[in-house]
């Protein structure tokens, strides 16, 4: 008769059962247990083992971020991604402000062109109207009158416009300005050769700069000297 299988002893069976029970309990406990911050030893986790954005700011010790920033030093522009930044307050209006300034500059340029030979008198900008030219602190008509009149009529016309006839020497000086050509003989305000009641001669200046005189009742062309305007 052959040899039969030996049955395990009762002690071995009990030992094996105890081992499985112990291992099953450990696994069950591990599944049920929850690891929180209290279970982690202080300073046992390095920063590179913490998932980014996994720790909210309210879980950090007060002053932790300030101390870290001080140790790291100031952040330079090279370390900042410009695309991650929002628009700076009021920078949204910068482009509009540039356009507005350009408009102001353009209008200023137009005003400067319109105010020929503009200058400032008592803090106010002044200049000359079209058809006149600044000379000697006033606005001189760039061309003589279209018609010839007597000296009194010429003086009256200038007075109506708020100006007066120029002096003879002033008119001679003005005739030397670029682009200015006097008529054959123009009236001035200077008188000469008093010969009798209401009979007098008035100095005239010719295109060649010659100073002469003629009876006030004769007709000559003229130009007025007007004040600067705002």
C-alpha positions in Angstrom: 0.0 0.0 0.0 1.5 3.4 -1.0 2.2 6.3 1.3 -0.7 8.8 1.7 -0.5 12.7 2.0 0.0 14.0 5.4 -2.6 16.5 6.7 -1.4 19.7 8.2 -1.4 19.9 11.8 -4.1 22.0 13.6 -1.4 24.4 14.8 -0.2 25.2 11.3 -3.8 25.8 10.0 -4.4 28.2 12.9 -1.1 30.0 12.2 -1.9 30.5 8.4 -5.4 31.7 9.2 -4.0 34.2 11.6 -1.5 35.5 9.1 -4.2 36.1 6.4 -6.4 37.9 8.9 -3.6 40.1 10.0 -2.7 41.0 6.4 -6.3 41.7 5.5 -6.7 44.0 8.4 -3.6 46.0 7.6 -4.8 46.6 4.0 -8.3 47.5 5.2 -6.9 50.0 7.7 -4.7 51.5 4.9 -7.7 51.9 2.7 -9.7 53.5 5.4 -7.0 55.7 6.9 -6.7 59.3 5.6 -3.3 61.1 5.6 -3.6 64.8 6.4 -1.2 67.5 7.3 -0.9 66.3 10.9 0.5 63.0 9.7 3.2 64.6 7.7 6.4 65.4 9.5 7.4 69.1 9.5 9.9 70.0 6.8 9.7 66.4 5.4 8.2 67.4 2.0 10.5 69.5 -0.3 8.9 72.2 -2.4 9.4 70.3 -5.6 7.1 67.5 -4.3 4.1 69.8 -3.8 1.7 70.0 -6.7 1.5 73.7 -8.1 -1.6 75.5 -6.9 -2.5 72.7 -4.5 -2.0 74.8 -1.4 -4.2 77.9 -1.0 -2.8 81.0 0.4 -4.9 80.8 3.6 -3.1 77.6 4.5 0.3 79.2 4.6 1.9 80.6 7.7 1.6 84.4 7.9 4.7 86.1 6.5 5.8 83.0 4.5 5.3 84.6 1.1 7.0 87.9 2.2 10.0 86.1 3.5 10.3 84.0 0.3 10.1 87.1 -1.9 12.7 88.9 0.2 15.1 85.9 -0.2 14.4 85.6 -3.9 15.1 89.3 -4.5 13.2 91.8 -6.7 11.5 90.5 -9.9 13.1 92.0 -13.1 11.3 92.8 -16.3 13.0 89.9 -18.0 11.3 87.5 -15.7 7.8 88.8 -16.4 5.7 87.5 -19.3 4.1 90.7 -20.7 1.3 88.7 -22.3 0.2 87.6 -18.8 -0.4 91.2 -17.6 -3.6 93.0 -18.0 -3.8 96.5 -19.4 -2.5 99.2 -17.0 -5.3 101.4 -15.6 -5.7 104.6 -17.8 -3.4 103.1 -20.4 -6.5 102.4 -22.4 -6.8 106.1 -23.0 -3.2 106.6 -24.1 -3.8 106.1 -27.8 -6.8 108.4 -27.7 -4.7 111.0 -25.8 -2.0 110.7 -28.5 -4.6 111.4 -31.2 -6.0 114.3 -29.2 -2.5 115.8 -28.8 -1.9 115.4 -32.6 -5.1 117.3 -33.2 -4.1 120.1 -30.9 -0.7 120.3 -32.6 -2.3 120.4 -36.0 -4.7 123.2 -35.0 -1.9 125.1 -33.5 0.0 124.9 -36.7 -3.0 126.1 -38.7 -3.4 129.0 -36.3 0.3 129.9 -36.7 -0.1 129.9 -40.5 -3.2 132.1 -40.3 -1.6 134.5 -37.9 1.1 135.8 -40.2 4.1 137.0 -38.3 2.3 136.3 -35.0 3.7 137.7 -31.8 2.6 138.3 -28.2 1.6 141.7 -26.8 0.8 141.9 -23.1 0.4 138.1 -23.0 -2.0 138.0 -25.9 -1.3 136.4 -29.3 -1.6 138.9 -32.1 -0.9 139.0 -35.8 -1.8 140.5 -39.2 -4.8 139.9 -41.4 -4.4 138.5 -44.9 -3.3 141.2 -47.4 -1.1 142.9 -44.8 2.5 142.4 -43.6 4.0 143.0 -40.2 6.6 145.8 -40.1 7.7 148.1 -37.4 5.2 146.7 -34.8 2.1 147.2 -37.1 0.4 145.6 -40.1 1.1 147.3 -43.4 -1.0 146.8 -46.5 1.1 144.8 -48.9 -0.1 146.7 -51.9 -1.2 150.2 -52.7 -4.9 151.2 -53.2 -6.5 150.4 -56.5 -7.5 154.0 -57.1 -5.7 157.4 -56.6 -7.3 159.9 -54.3 -6.4 163.2 -52.7 -4.3 163.2 -49.5 -7.2 164.1 -47.2 -9.3 161.3 -48.8 -6.5 158.8 -48.3 -6.1 159.8 -44.7 -9.9 159.4 -44.2 -9.9 155.9 -45.8 -7.1 154.7 -43.5 -8.9 156.2 -40.4 -12.1 154.3 -41.3 -10.1 151.0 -41.3 -8.6 151.8 -37.9 -5.2 152.9 -39.2 -3.4 155.8 -40.7 -1.1 156.8 -43.6 2.6 156.0 -42.9 5.3 158.6 -42.4 7.6 159.3 -45.4 10.7 157.8 -43.9 8.8 154.8 -42.7 7.2 154.3 -46.1 10.7 154.5 -47.6 12.0 151.8 -45.2 9.0 149.6 -45.9 9.7 149.8 -49.7 13.0 148.0 -49.1 11.2 144.9 -47.7 11.3 141.7 -49.9 8.3 141.5 -52.3 7.2 145.1 -51.7 7.0 147.6 -54.6 5.6 151.1 -54.2 3.4 152.8 -56.8 4.8 155.6 -58.8 4.1 158.0 -56.0 2.3 157.2 -52.7 0.9 159.5 -50.0 2.5 159.8 -46.6 1.5 161.8 -43.5 4.3 164.4 -43.7 3.4 168.0 -44.7 5.6 170.6 -46.3 5.6 174.0 -48.0 2.8 175.8 -46.3 1.8 178.4 -48.9 -1.6 179.7 -47.7 -4.9 178.8 -46.0 -5.8 175.2 -46.9 -3.0 175.1 -49.4 -0.2 172.7 -48.4 1.9 170.0 -50.0 2.2 166.4 -48.8 5.4 164.3 -49.0 5.2 161.3 -51.3 7.5 158.4 -51.9 8.0 156.8 -55.3 8.8 153.2 -56.3 12.4 154.1 -56.7 12.5 155.3 -53.1 12.5 159.0 -54.1 11.0 161.4 -51.5 9.1 164.2 -53.1 6.0 166.4 -52.4 2.9 167.4 -54.2 -0.3 169.5 -53.6 -2.7 167.8 -51.2 -5.5 168.1 -53.8 -3.6 166.0 -56.3 -4.5 162.3 -56.5 -2.1 159.6 -55.6 -2.4 156.0 -54.5 -1.7 155.1 -50.8 -1.4 152.2 -48.3 -2.6 152.2 -44.7 -0.7 151.1 -41.6 -3.1 149.1 -39.3 -2.7 147.9 -35.7 -2.0 144.2 -34.9 -5.1 142.1 -34.3 -5.9 139.3 -31.9 
